Amino acid sequence: MKLNSIPIRLENCSKTYNQKTQVLQPTSLAISAGETLVLLGPSGCGKTTTLRLIAGLERPDPGGRIFFGEEDVTQQAIEERRVGMVFQNYALFPNFTVRENIGYGLKIKKIPPRLRKVRVDELLELVHLTEHADKNIAQLSGGQKQRVALARALAPEPRVLLLDEPLTALDAKLRETLRTDMDLLLKNLGVTTVYVTHDQAEAMVLGDRVIVMSAGRIEQAGSPRDIYFQPKNRHVAHFLGSLNCLNGFFKDDAFHTHGGHIACPAQAAGLPEVFFRSEDAMLVAPGQSTLRGIIANIQFLGERTRVYLQGVSDSVVCVETSNRTNYQTGQEAGLLIPQEHLLIIHKD
Ligand SMILES: Nc1ncnc2c1ncn2[C@@H]1O[C@H](COP(=O)(O)OP(=O)(O)OP(=O)(O)O)[C@@H](O)[C@H]1O
């Protein structure tokens, strides 16, 4: 199944509720045809509001405009915009069967029953629910309900697919499976998609581009690799991955390096902050580095181990390692950080 896709453009869109709280600051944003754009950020940062503006469930403040292709849809109601929406809580009709739920939008559009059946069968296959077609919604698992919701949203061939935390209500294992299914599906459909989540792994896997938001504004837009490896500021850096600060270990842009690794950083203040990601540091014998600490805590996760070191920086730092050494708390350890893995972020 392939859907037609169109670009979307938001021009200077802000949103103020109750004439006082501006929850979205003036935002301009272009989404390419067929792109999957993920809006990522903490609760309350304005992701859902942005999605609702695109859907036509909210209007932007005066001056803001929204385009689907060249068409100005700012004043159009949701029905006119031809968008498909999927919500966290499914919003399915509980007394309908799977088939009836998926076909609902087609019935409203007065598509003849024979054609409707063909289309619903195709969608059932697409979301792997053919054998559950005649079950009631109550008989389905959470993951199956979400697949019905997705098929129902796709049935009327929307121009744009809008997904608001569709996997949040599911348990971790199922989320991971559905995330992979969703990724394949979106790539095959080729429909312009806006996907809201606060889960960074979901954002990385699904997004062609990720927009990191905080406090009603866009902090950074870029490919998953860009925002992960080149965060523009500390909001973005902290929101992605596990980050450690090397407080006060940076001076006059002079690193004392040891075979390309930071081994003896100098003390200073008032300069950019230096961070490193937990997976980018290596634990070595204390004698192999002048960055040393005492192991304060260990979390064994199976495929990797998190080791927390005290005394390296002002606060405890976390190192993630996949080696199989049986570290012990109280043990002294050295830390090496490849210089190219340091994140140097200027204070904002
Ligand atoms: N109808 C409304 N009236 C007043 N305030 C609202 C309304 N809808 C949302 N808000 C407020 O706008 C802010 C942004 O909400 P929004 O739902 O866009 O955030 P979000 O990033 O999607 O968060 P979450 O992940 O929790 O849904 C929040 O402070 C919220 O309380």
The ligand as an ORCA input file, in Angstrom:
! r2SCAN-3c Opt
* xyz 0 1
  N      -6.982     23.240     26.172
  C      -6.010     23.732     26.943
  N      -6.234     24.794     27.751
  C      -5.250     25.292     28.518
  N      -3.985     24.817     28.569
  C      -3.695     23.764     27.795
  C      -4.682     23.154     26.952
  N      -4.095     22.126     26.295
  C      -2.807     22.084     26.721
  N      -2.562     23.049     27.622
  C      -1.270     23.326     28.283
  O      -0.314     23.552     27.264
  C       0.965     23.045     27.631
  C       1.487     22.172     26.530
  O       0.654     21.024     26.430
  P       0.884     19.879     25.365
  O      -0.194     18.866     25.570
  O       1.036     20.475     24.033
  O       2.275     19.293     25.824
  P       2.971     17.927     25.476
  O       4.380     18.257     25.215
  O       2.249     17.200     24.400
  O       2.862     17.138     26.815
  P       2.341     15.641     27.102
  O       3.431     14.748     26.636
  O       2.165     15.632     28.588
  O       1.049     15.507     26.347
  C       0.779     22.338     28.955
  O       1.234     23.183     29.984
  C      -0.706     22.141     29.049
  O      -1.133     22.154     30.395
*
